[in-house]
Amino acid sequence: MYTYEMHCHTAETSKCSRIVGADLIDFYHSLGYTGVVITDHFFNGNTTVPAELPWAERVELFAEGYRAAKRRGDEIGVDVFFGWEFSIRGCGNDFLTYGLDIDWLHAHEDCDQLHINDFCDLVHRDGGYVVHAHPFREAGYIDMIRLVPRKVDAVETINACRKPFENRMADQYAGNYGLHGFCGSDNHRGPLPKLAALGLDFRADSVRAILEAVMRDEHSLHLYDYTESGALLEVPNEKIFADPS
């Protein structure tokens, strides 16, 4: 099985991350992951990129975390792909975007200002994919749970940083609407108590190839306990969404 981290953040670009791109790739390499998709927070999220700069300069700064990770991945044999996390500004509702590149961002100035429905339509028009990240996340700054089932391609049903209840609700949501299941660690710091991996039976040559496999349901979702010894211990399926009560 070839394993991929689909949701992680670099300190170069995501203000809330505590690990730079190269170190993040070293961490996943130590665990045997095949590839990593960098999904830093976009301009409407918790980004390090100053808002007052010209669009082209902002895009280049936004790409720094990915590029640092990609350079390290090329050196040590980890495939590193580009994506980003689009947010409904100030609401805590986030959408992972895949299959489009840095040139696409350069060509779509102010796309961070779009309504989520319009953003999804634009991404789909150009052959990209949108995955709703941790759709049932609860926090003090999140005023409501928003779902857009007709606009997304998949749902993050396993987020390694969320509670089993929140993941279980996401899994039920995906099942009720016939949406594809997805997973990610939402990693901002390297070692975490739990880590997720998307599994394929082939080595993908692009993030688009990964998402195409997801659309065919030719993927598997995995959640791991990260042990004190630095090893991964897979969480059985029946325990991933377990009710602790």
NUPA-111048 format. One record per atom (N, C-alpha, C): residue in one letter; y, x, z. Coordinates in Angstrom, 2 decimals. Layout:
// NUPA-111048
A_Y_X_Z;
...
***
This chain:
// NUPA-111048
M_-1.19_0.84_0.00;
M_0.00_0.00_0.00;
M_1.24_0.88_0.00;
Y_2.22_0.50_-0.81;
Y_3.52_1.15_-0.85;
Y_4.49_0.32_-0.02;
T_5.19_0.97_0.90;
T_6.01_0.23_1.86;
T_7.49_0.54_1.66;
Y_8.31_-0.52_1.85;
Y_9.75_-0.42_1.59;
Y_10.54_-1.04_2.74;
E_11.59_-0.32_3.13;
E_12.60_-0.89_4.03;
E_13.66_-1.54_3.15;
M_13.89_-2.83_3.36;
M_14.77_-3.59_2.48;
M_16.14_-3.89_3.08;
H_16.37_-3.50_4.35;
H_17.63_-3.91_5.01;
H_18.00_-2.84_6.04;
C_18.95_-1.97_5.69;
C_19.37_-0.93_6.62;
C_20.79_-0.48_6.27;
H_21.40_0.23_7.21;
H_22.83_0.55_7.13;
H_23.09_2.01_7.48;
T_24.05_2.60_6.77;
T_24.43_3.99_7.02;
T_25.77_4.07_7.75;
A_25.94_5.11_8.54;
A_27.20_5.29_9.28;
A_28.36_5.64_8.34;
E_28.07_6.17_7.17;
E_29.15_6.47_6.23;
E_29.91_5.21_5.82;
T_29.19_4.10_5.74;
T_29.76_2.90_5.13;
T_29.79_1.68_6.05;
S_28.82_1.56_6.94;
S_28.77_0.43_7.87;
S_29.30_0.87_9.23;
K_30.37_0.23_9.68;
K_31.04_0.65_10.90;
K_30.13_0.54_12.13;
C_29.16_-0.36_12.09;
C_28.27_-0.59_13.23;
C_27.04_0.31_13.22;
S_26.86_1.10_12.18;
S_25.69_1.98_12.12;
S_25.93_3.27_12.89;
R_24.86_3.81_13.46;
R_24.93_5.05_14.23;
R_24.11_6.17_13.61;
I_23.74_6.03_12.34;
I_22.92_7.05_11.70;
I_23.39_7.24_10.26;
V_23.57_8.50_9.87;
V_24.03_8.79_8.51;
V_22.87_8.63_7.53;
G_23.22_8.50_6.26;
G_22.23_8.20_5.25;
G_21.08_9.19_5.18;
A_21.37_10.47_5.21;
A_20.31_11.47_5.10;
A_19.33_11.39_6.27;
D_19.86_11.22_7.47;
D_18.99_11.13_8.65;
D_18.15_9.86_8.62;
L_18.71_8.79_8.10;
L_17.96_7.55_7.98;
L_16.76_7.74_7.06;
I_16.96_8.43_5.97;
I_15.86_8.69_5.03;
I_14.83_9.61_5.66;
D_15.26_10.62_6.40;
D_14.31_11.48_7.10;
D_13.44_10.67_8.06;
F_14.04_9.72_8.75;
F_13.29_8.88_9.68;
F_12.21_8.09_8.95;
Y_12.57_7.43_7.87;
Y_11.56_6.64_7.15;
Y_10.51_7.52_6.48;
H_10.91_8.70_6.05;
H_9.94_9.64_5.49;
H_8.91_10.03_6.54;
S_9.34_10.21_7.78;
S_8.40_10.59_8.85;
S_7.38_9.50_9.12;
L_7.69_8.26_8.74;
L_6.78_7.14_8.96;
L_5.95_6.80_7.73;
G_6.18_7.50_6.64;
G_5.38_7.29_5.45;
G_5.86_6.18_4.53;
Y_7.10_5.71_4.71;
Y_7.62_4.68_3.81;
Y_7.78_5.26_2.41;
T_7.52_4.43_1.42;
T_7.69_4.84_0.03;
T_9.14_4.83_-0.39;
G_9.86_3.80_0.05;
G_11.24_3.66_-0.39;
G_12.10_2.91_0.61;
V_13.40_3.03_0.40;
V_14.40_2.42_1.28;
V_15.51_1.85_0.40;
V_15.93_0.62_0.71;
V_17.08_0.03_0.04;
V_18.25_0.05_1.02;
I_19.31_0.72_0.66;
I_20.51_0.78_1.49;
I_21.32_-0.49_1.25;
T_21.57_-1.24_2.32;
T_22.29_-2.51_2.20;
T_23.49_-2.51_3.15;
D_24.41_-1.61_2.92;
D_25.57_-1.50_3.81;
D_26.42_-2.77_3.76;
H_27.18_-2.96_4.85;
H_28.07_-4.11_4.93;
H_29.17_-4.00_3.88;
F_29.36_-5.08_3.15;
F_30.36_-5.09_2.08;
F_31.76_-5.27_2.66;
F_32.74_-5.39_1.80;
F_34.14_-5.43_2.24;
F_34.46_-6.65_3.11;
N_33.64_-7.68_3.02;
N_33.85_-8.86_3.86;
N_33.02_-8.81_5.14;
G_32.47_-7.63_5.42;
G_31.70_-7.42_6.63;
G_32.22_-6.22_7.41;
N_31.38_-5.65_8.24;
N_31.79_-4.59_9.17;
N_31.74_-3.23_8.46;
T_32.68_-3.03_7.57;
T_32.70_-1.83_6.72;
T_33.67_-0.78_7.25;
T_33.42_0.46_6.88;
T_34.33_1.56_7.18;
T_35.42_1.70_6.12;
V_35.32_0.97_5.03;
V_36.23_1.14_3.90;
V_37.55_0.43_4.16;
P_38.68_1.14_4.12;
P_39.99_0.50_4.36;
P_40.32_-0.55_3.29;
A_40.81_-1.68_3.76;
A_41.08_-2.80_2.86;
A_42.29_-2.59_1.97;
E_43.19_-1.68_2.37;
E_44.44_-1.55_1.64;
E_44.32_-0.64_0.41;
L_43.20_0.01_0.22;
L_43.04_0.91_-0.91;
L_42.80_0.15_-2.21;
P_43.06_0.78_-3.37;
P_42.73_0.15_-4.65;
P_41.23_-0.12_-4.76;
W_40.89_-1.13_-5.53;
W_39.49_-1.57_-5.62;
W_38.55_-0.43_-6.02;
A_38.90_0.32_-7.04;
A_38.02_1.38_-7.53;
A_37.75_2.41_-6.44;
E_38.77_2.76_-5.68;
E_38.59_3.72_-4.59;
E_37.72_3.13_-3.48;
R_37.91_1.87_-3.20;
R_37.08_1.22_-2.18;
R_35.61_1.22_-2.59;
V_35.33_0.93_-3.84;
V_33.94_0.91_-4.31;
V_33.32_2.30_-4.18;
E_34.06_3.34_-4.54;
E_33.52_4.70_-4.43;
E_33.25_5.08_-2.97;
L_34.13_4.69_-2.07;
L_33.88_4.94_-0.65;
L_32.68_4.14_-0.16;
F_32.56_2.91_-0.63;
F_31.43_2.07_-0.24;
F_30.09_2.70_-0.65;
A_30.08_3.41_-1.74;
A_28.84_3.99_-2.25;
A_28.43_5.28_-1.53;
E_29.29_5.82_-0.66;
E_29.00_7.12_-0.05;
E_27.72_7.12_0.77;
G_27.49_6.08_1.55;
G_26.27_6.04_2.36;
G_25.03_6.02_1.50;
Y_25.04_5.18_0.48;
Y_23.91_5.12_-0.45;
Y_23.70_6.47_-1.13;
R_24.76_7.08_-1.61;
R_24.61_8.33_-2.35;
R_24.08_9.45_-1.46;
A_24.53_9.49_-0.21;
A_24.00_10.50_0.72;
A_22.52_10.27_0.96;
A_22.13_9.01_1.12;
A_20.72_8.69_1.31;
A_19.91_9.03_0.06;
K_20.45_8.74_-1.10;
K_19.75_9.00_-2.37;
K_19.54_10.48_-2.57;
R_20.54_11.30_-2.26;
R_20.38_12.75_-2.42;
R_19.23_13.25_-1.54;
R_19.19_12.77_-0.29;
R_18.12_13.21_0.60;
R_16.77_12.68_0.13;
G_16.75_11.45_-0.33;
G_15.49_10.89_-0.82;
G_14.95_11.66_-2.00;
D_15.82_12.07_-2.91;
D_15.39_12.86_-4.07;
D_14.81_14.20_-3.64;
E_15.33_14.75_-2.56;
E_14.85_16.05_-2.07;
E_13.45_15.96_-1.46;
I_13.16_14.86_-0.78;
I_11.91_14.80_-0.01;
I_10.92_13.75_-0.52;
G_11.24_13.08_-1.61;
G_10.28_12.18_-2.24;
G_10.28_10.76_-1.73;
V_11.42_10.29_-1.22;
V_11.57_8.89_-0.83;
V_12.45_8.20_-1.86;
D_11.98_7.08_-2.41;
D_12.77_6.34_-3.39;
D_13.88_5.58_-2.66;
V_15.11_5.77_-3.08;
V_16.26_5.13_-2.43;
V_16.98_4.28_-3.46;
F_17.17_3.02_-3.11;
F_17.79_2.05_-4.01;
F_19.05_1.46_-3.39;
F_19.87_0.86_-4.25;
F_21.18_0.35_-3.86;
F_21.18_-1.16_-3.72;
G_21.82_-1.64_-2.67;
G_22.09_-3.06_-2.47;
G_23.28_-3.19_-1.55;
W_23.60_-4.40_-1.15;
W_24.67_-4.55_-0.15;
W_24.50_-5.89_0.58;
E_25.20_-6.01_1.71;
E_25.15_-7.22_2.52;
E_26.51_-7.93_2.43;
F_26.50_-9.05_1.75;
F_27.68_-9.88_1.55;
F_27.79_-10.85_2.72;
S_28.98_-10.99_3.28;
S_29.16_-11.84_4.45;
S_30.18_-12.93_4.20;
I_29.94_-14.08_4.83;
I_31.00_-15.08_4.90;
I_31.94_-14.62_5.99;
R_33.11_-14.24_5.63;
R_34.01_-13.49_6.49;
R_34.20_-14.16_7.85;
G_33.92_-13.39_8.91;
G_34.16_-13.82_10.27;
G_33.17_-14.82_10.82;
C_32.12_-15.13_10.06;
C_31.20_-16.19_10.49;
C_29.81_-15.69_10.88;
G_29.48_-14.46_10.54;
G_28.16_-13.94_10.89;
G_27.05_-14.44_9.99;
N_27.40_-14.97_8.83;
N_26.39_-15.42_7.85;
N_26.33_-14.38_6.74;
D_25.14_-13.82_6.52;
D_25.02_-12.63_5.68;
D_23.95_-12.80_4.61;
F_24.21_-12.18_3.46;
F_23.35_-12.35_2.30;
F_23.11_-11.00_1.63;
L_21.86_-10.58_1.59;
L_21.49_-9.31_0.98;
L_21.47_-9.47_-0.53;
T_22.08_-8.51_-1.21;
T_22.26_-8.58_-2.66;
T_21.53_-7.41_-3.31;
Y_20.70_-7.73_-4.30;
Y_19.85_-6.72_-4.94;
Y_19.91_-6.85_-6.46;
G_19.61_-5.74_-7.13;
G_19.45_-5.76_-8.58;
G_20.70_-5.48_-9.38;
L_21.82_-5.26_-8.70;
L_23.06_-4.90_-9.37;
L_23.49_-3.51_-8.89;
D_24.36_-2.85_-9.63;
D_24.65_-1.46_-9.31;
D_26.13_-1.25_-8.98;
I_26.48_0.01_-8.77;
I_27.85_0.36_-8.42;
I_28.82_0.04_-9.56;
D_28.38_0.24_-10.80;
D_29.23_-0.11_-11.94;
D_29.55_-1.60_-11.95;
W_28.59_-2.42_-11.53;
W_28.83_-3.87_-11.45;
W_29.95_-4.17_-10.46;
L_29.93_-3.49_-9.33;
L_31.00_-3.70_-8.35;
L_32.35_-3.27_-8.91;
H_32.37_-2.16_-9.61;
H_33.63_-1.72_-10.23;
H_34.18_-2.79_-11.18;
A_33.29_-3.48_-11.87;
A_33.70_-4.45_-12.89;
A_34.04_-5.82_-12.32;
H_33.82_-6.02_-11.01;
H_34.04_-7.36_-10.44;
H_34.97_-7.27_-9.23;
E_36.20_-6.91_-9.54;
E_37.21_-6.76_-8.49;
E_37.39_-8.07_-7.72;
D_37.50_-7.92_-6.40;
D_37.73_-9.04_-5.48;
D_36.54_-9.99_-5.38;
C_35.35_-9.56_-5.77;
C_34.18_-10.43_-5.61;
C_33.87_-10.69_-4.14;
D_34.41_-9.87_-3.27;
D_34.22_-10.11_-1.83;
D_34.96_-11.36_-1.37;
Q_35.89_-11.85_-2.17;
Q_36.68_-13.02_-1.79;
Q_36.05_-14.33_-2.25;
L_34.96_-14.25_-2.98;
L_34.35_-15.45_-3.54;
L_33.71_-16.32_-2.47;
H_33.71_-17.62_-2.70;
H_32.90_-18.54_-1.91;
H_31.44_-18.17_-2.10;
I_30.62_-18.36_-1.10;
I_29.23_-17.92_-1.18;
I_28.50_-18.56_-2.36;
N_28.78_-19.82_-2.65;
N_28.12_-20.47_-3.80;
N_28.50_-19.78_-5.10;
D_29.79_-19.46_-5.25;
D_30.26_-18.80_-6.47;
D_29.73_-17.38_-6.56;
F_29.64_-16.69_-5.42;
F_29.10_-15.34_-5.42;
F_27.65_-15.36_-5.88;
C_26.85_-16.26_-5.33;
C_25.43_-16.33_-5.72;
C_25.30_-16.64_-7.21;
D_26.11_-17.56_-7.71;
D_26.05_-17.89_-9.14;
D_26.38_-16.68_-10.00;
L_27.38_-15.91_-9.60;
L_27.76_-14.72_-10.35;
L_26.64_-13.68_-10.34;
V_26.05_-13.44_-9.17;
V_24.96_-12.48_-9.06;
V_23.79_-12.91_-9.94;
H_23.44_-14.18_-9.89;
H_22.31_-14.67_-10.69;
H_22.62_-14.61_-12.19;
R_23.84_-14.88_-12.54;
R_24.23_-14.81_-13.95;
R_23.96_-13.43_-14.53;
D_24.16_-12.39_-13.70;
D_24.01_-11.02_-14.16;
D_22.66_-10.41_-13.80;
G_21.72_-11.25_-13.41;
G_20.35_-10.79_-13.21;
G_20.03_-10.24_-11.84;
G_20.91_-10.48_-10.85;
G_20.65_-10.01_-9.50;
G_19.96_-11.06_-8.64;
Y_19.74_-10.71_-7.39;
Y_19.02_-11.57_-6.45;
Y_19.80_-11.63_-5.14;
V_19.67_-12.77_-4.46;
V_20.32_-12.96_-3.17;
V_19.27_-13.40_-2.16;
V_19.23_-12.72_-1.02;
V_18.31_-13.04_0.06;
V_19.13_-13.38_1.30;
H_18.86_-14.52_1.91;
H_19.59_-14.88_3.14;
H_19.03_-14.07_4.30;
A_19.86_-13.21_4.87;
A_19.45_-12.38_6.00;
A_19.53_-13.18_7.30;
H_18.55_-12.96_8.17;
H_18.50_-13.58_9.51;
H_19.24_-14.92_9.58;
P_18.80_-15.94_8.85;
P_19.59_-17.17_8.73;
P_19.75_-17.94_10.03;
F_18.87_-17.73_11.01;
F_18.98_-18.46_12.26;
F_19.42_-17.56_13.42;
R_20.10_-16.48_13.09;
R_20.64_-15.61_14.13;
R_21.65_-16.38_14.97;
E_21.57_-16.17_16.28;
E_22.50_-16.79_17.21;
E_23.28_-15.70_17.94;
A_24.58_-15.89_18.06;
A_25.45_-14.96_18.77;
A_26.74_-15.70_19.11;
G_27.47_-15.17_20.07;
G_28.68_-15.83_20.52;
G_29.73_-15.99_19.44;
Y_29.78_-15.08_18.47;
Y_30.80_-15.14_17.44;
Y_30.37_-15.97_16.23;
I_29.15_-16.48_16.23;
I_28.66_-17.29_15.11;
I_28.88_-18.76_15.48;
D_29.78_-19.42_14.77;
D_30.14_-20.79_15.16;
D_29.16_-21.83_14.69;
M_28.40_-21.55_13.64;
M_27.38_-22.49_13.18;
M_26.39_-21.78_12.27;
I_25.20_-22.37_12.16;
I_24.19_-21.89_11.22;
I_24.44_-22.55_9.88;
R_24.58_-21.74_8.85;
R_24.82_-22.26_7.50;
R_23.64_-21.91_6.61;
L_23.14_-22.88_5.88;
L_22.02_-22.66_4.97;
L_22.43_-23.07_3.57;
V_22.05_-22.26_2.59;
V_22.35_-22.58_1.18;
V_21.06_-22.44_0.37;
P_20.10_-23.32_0.62;
P_18.76_-23.15_0.04;
P_18.72_-23.21_-1.47;
R_19.70_-23.85_-2.10;
R_19.69_-23.95_-3.56;
R_20.35_-22.75_-4.23;
K_20.87_-21.83_-3.43;
K_21.61_-20.70_-3.99;
K_20.91_-19.35_-3.77;
V_19.93_-19.27_-2.89;
V_19.30_-17.98_-2.60;
V_17.91_-17.92_-3.21;
D_17.42_-16.70_-3.41;
D_16.10_-16.49_-3.99;
D_15.01_-16.35_-2.94;
A_15.39_-15.90_-1.76;
A_14.40_-15.65_-0.71;
A_15.09_-15.70_0.64;
V_14.27_-15.73_1.68;
V_14.77_-15.81_3.05;
V_14.13_-14.69_3.87;
E_14.95_-14.00_4.64;
E_14.44_-12.96_5.53;
E_13.72_-13.66_6.71;
T_12.44_-13.88_6.53;
T_11.65_-14.58_7.55;
T_11.20_-13.65_8.66;
I_11.23_-12.35_8.40;
I_10.96_-11.35_9.43;
I_12.12_-10.37_9.45;
N_12.90_-10.43_10.51;
N_13.94_-9.44_10.76;
N_13.57_-8.75_12.07;
A_13.35_-7.45_12.01;
A_12.81_-6.73_13.16;
A_13.71_-6.76_14.38;
C_14.99_-7.07_14.19;
C_15.93_-7.08_15.31;
C_16.15_-8.47_15.90;
R_15.52_-9.49_15.31;
R_15.75_-10.84_15.79;
R_14.59_-11.32_16.67;
K_14.86_-12.37_17.45;
K_13.85_-12.93_18.34;
K_12.78_-13.66_17.53;
P_11.55_-13.74_18.07;
P_10.50_-14.46_17.35;
P_10.88_-15.89_17.00;
F_11.62_-16.56_17.89;
F_12.03_-17.94_17.61;
F_12.90_-18.01_16.36;
E_13.86_-17.09_16.24;
E_14.75_-17.09_15.09;
E_13.97_-16.81_13.81;
N_13.03_-15.88_13.86;
N_12.19_-15.60_12.70;
N_11.29_-16.78_12.37;
R_10.77_-17.44_13.40;
R_9.91_-18.59_13.17;
R_10.68_-19.72_12.47;
M_11.93_-19.95_12.91;
M_12.75_-20.96_12.26;
M_13.03_-20.59_10.81;
A_13.27_-19.30_10.55;
A_13.50_-18.85_9.18;
A_12.25_-19.05_8.32;
D_11.10_-18.78_8.90;
D_9.84_-18.96_8.16;
D_9.62_-20.43_7.83;
Q_9.91_-21.31_8.78;
Q_9.77_-22.74_8.53;
Q_10.76_-23.21_7.46;
Y_11.97_-22.71_7.54;
Y_12.99_-23.03_6.55;
Y_12.54_-22.63_5.15;
A_12.06_-21.40_5.01;
A_11.59_-20.93_3.71;
A_10.44_-21.81_3.21;
G_9.51_-22.13_4.09;
G_8.38_-22.96_3.69;
G_8.80_-24.35_3.26;
N_9.72_-24.95_3.98;
N_10.16_-26.31_3.68;
N_10.86_-26.40_2.33;
Y_11.56_-25.34_1.94;
Y_12.30_-25.35_0.68;
Y_11.59_-24.59_-0.44;
G_10.41_-24.08_-0.18;
G_9.69_-23.35_-1.21;
G_10.35_-22.04_-1.59;
L_11.01_-21.39_-0.62;
L_11.66_-20.11_-0.87;
L_10.73_-18.97_-0.51;
H_10.89_-17.86_-1.16;
H_10.03_-16.71_-0.93;
H_10.35_-16.05_0.41;
G_9.32_-15.60_1.11;
G_9.50_-14.87_2.35;
G_9.90_-13.42_2.09;
F_10.63_-12.85_3.04;
F_11.20_-11.52_2.86;
F_11.26_-10.86_4.23;
C_11.45_-9.55_4.29;
C_11.53_-8.89_5.59;
C_12.43_-7.66_5.52;
G_12.95_-7.29_6.68;
G_13.77_-6.08_6.79;
G_13.99_-5.74_8.24;
S_14.28_-4.49_8.50;
S_14.48_-4.05_9.88;
S_15.90_-4.25_10.36;
D_16.86_-4.39_9.42;
D_18.28_-4.46_9.80;
D_18.63_-3.23_10.65;
N_18.22_-2.09_10.14;
N_18.26_-0.85_10.92;
N_19.65_-0.21_10.86;
H_20.22_0.02_12.05;
H_21.52_0.69_12.17;
H_21.42_2.02_12.92;
R_20.22_2.43_13.34;
R_20.16_3.62_14.19;
R_18.87_4.43_14.12;
G_17.99_4.17_13.19;
G_16.76_4.94_13.11;
G_15.66_4.31_13.94;
P_15.16_4.99_14.96;
P_14.09_4.41_15.78;
P_14.52_3.09_16.42;
L_13.68_2.07_16.23;
L_13.89_0.75_16.81;
L_12.61_0.30_17.50;
P_12.69_-0.61_18.45;
P_11.44_-1.10_19.07;
P_10.47_-1.70_18.06;
K_11.03_-2.34_17.04;
K_10.20_-2.90_15.96;
K_10.80_-2.54_14.62;
L_9.95_-2.40_13.62;
L_10.38_-2.11_12.26;
L_9.62_-3.01_11.30;
A_10.26_-3.36_10.20;
A_9.62_-4.18_9.19;
A_9.37_-3.36_7.93;
A_8.42_-3.82_7.13;
A_8.14_-3.18_5.84;
A_7.66_-4.22_4.86;
L_8.19_-4.16_3.66;
L_7.71_-4.99_2.56;
L_6.68_-4.17_1.80;
G_5.50_-4.73_1.61;
G_4.41_-4.00_0.98;
G_4.16_-4.43_-0.46;
L_3.88_-3.45_-1.32;
L_3.51_-3.69_-2.71;
L_2.25_-2.91_-3.03;
D_1.54_-3.33_-4.07;
D_0.36_-2.57_-4.48;
D_0.67_-1.61_-5.62;
F_1.96_-1.39_-5.89;
F_2.39_-0.42_-6.88;
F_3.68_0.23_-6.40;
R_3.99_1.40_-6.97;
R_5.23_2.08_-6.62;
R_6.33_1.60_-7.55;
A_7.34_0.97_-6.99;
A_8.41_0.37_-7.78;
A_9.36_1.45_-8.28;
D_9.82_1.27_-9.52;
D_10.78_2.23_-10.08;
D_12.22_1.75_-9.95;
S_12.42_0.58_-9.36;
S_13.76_0.04_-9.17;
S_13.71_-1.05_-8.12;
V_14.86_-1.37_-7.56;
V_14.90_-2.48_-6.61;
V_14.64_-3.80_-7.33;
R_15.01_-3.86_-8.60;
R_14.73_-5.07_-9.38;
R_13.22_-5.31_-9.48;
A_12.45_-4.23_-9.65;
A_11.00_-4.37_-9.73;
A_10.43_-4.91_-8.42;
I_11.02_-4.50_-7.30;
I_10.58_-5.02_-6.00;
I_10.85_-6.52_-5.93;
L_12.05_-6.93_-6.31;
L_12.40_-8.35_-6.22;
L_11.61_-9.19_-7.21;
E_11.30_-8.64_-8.36;
E_10.46_-9.37_-9.31;
E_9.08_-9.62_-8.72;
A_8.55_-8.65_-7.99;
A_7.25_-8.84_-7.33;
A_7.36_-9.91_-6.25;
V_8.48_-9.91_-5.53;
V_8.70_-10.96_-4.52;
V_8.72_-12.33_-5.18;
M_9.39_-12.45_-6.32;
M_9.47_-13.74_-7.01;
M_8.09_-14.21_-7.49;
R_7.18_-13.27_-7.70;
R_5.80_-13.64_-8.09;
R_4.89_-13.77_-6.86;
D_5.45_-13.59_-5.68;
D_4.68_-13.59_-4.43;
D_3.58_-12.54_-4.45;
E_3.87_-11.41_-5.07;
E_2.93_-10.29_-5.12;
E_3.37_-9.21_-4.15;
H_3.72_-9.63_-2.94;
H_4.19_-8.71_-1.91;
H_3.61_-9.16_-0.58;
S_3.70_-8.29_0.40;
S_3.27_-8.62_1.75;
S_4.37_-8.23_2.72;
L_4.38_-8.92_3.87;
L_5.40_-8.71_4.89;
L_4.73_-8.16_6.14;
H_5.36_-7.13_6.74;
H_4.75_-6.46_7.88;
H_5.80_-6.21_8.96;
L_5.35_-6.37_10.20;
L_6.18_-6.05_11.36;
L_5.40_-5.07_12.22;
Y_6.08_-4.01_12.67;
Y_5.43_-2.95_13.43;
Y_6.13_-2.74_14.77;
D_5.35_-2.43_15.77;
D_5.89_-1.85_17.00;
D_6.04_-0.36_16.77;
Y_7.21_0.18_17.11;
Y_7.43_1.62_17.01;
Y_7.10_2.22_18.37;
T_6.03_2.96_18.46;
T_5.51_3.42_19.74;
T_6.23_4.67_20.23;
E_6.03_5.00_21.48;
E_6.67_6.17_22.07;
E_6.24_7.46_21.38;
S_5.07_7.44_20.80;
S_4.58_8.63_20.10;
S_5.18_8.78_18.70;
G_5.97_7.80_18.29;
G_6.58_7.86_16.96;
G_5.69_7.28_15.88;
A_4.65_6.54_16.27;
A_3.76_5.91_15.30;
A_4.08_4.43_15.18;
L_3.53_3.80_14.13;
L_3.70_2.38_13.91;
L_2.41_1.65_14.23;
L_2.53_0.58_14.98;
L_1.39_-0.26_15.34;
L_1.68_-1.66_14.80;
E_0.89_-2.11_13.84;
E_1.20_-3.39_13.19;
E_1.02_-4.56_14.15;
V_1.99_-5.47_14.10;
V_1.93_-6.69_14.89;
V_1.09_-7.71_14.12;
P_0.06_-8.28_14.73;
P_-0.77_-9.27_14.02;
P_0.06_-10.48_13.59;
N_-0.33_-11.08_12.48;
N_0.43_-12.20_11.93;
N_0.63_-13.31_12.95;
E_-0.41_-13.59_13.75;
E_-0.32_-14.71_14.68;
E_0.67_-14.45_15.81;
K_1.09_-13.19_15.98;
K_2.03_-12.86_17.06;
K_3.46_-12.69_16.58;
I_3.66_-12.61_15.27;
I_5.00_-12.35_14.76;
I_5.95_-13.47_15.14;
F_5.50_-14.70_15.03;
F_6.35_-15.85_15.31;
F_5.97_-16.52_16.62;
A_5.29_-15.78_17.50;
A_4.76_-16.38_18.72;
A_5.86_-16.91_19.62;
D_5.59_-18.05_20.23;
D_6.50_-18.63_21.22;
D_6.19_-17.98_22.56;
P_7.13_-17.23_23.14;
P_6.84_-16.52_24.38;
P_6.52_-17.46_25.56;
S_6.92_-18.73_25.43;
S_6.63_-19.68_26.51;
S_5.17_-20.10_26.48;
***
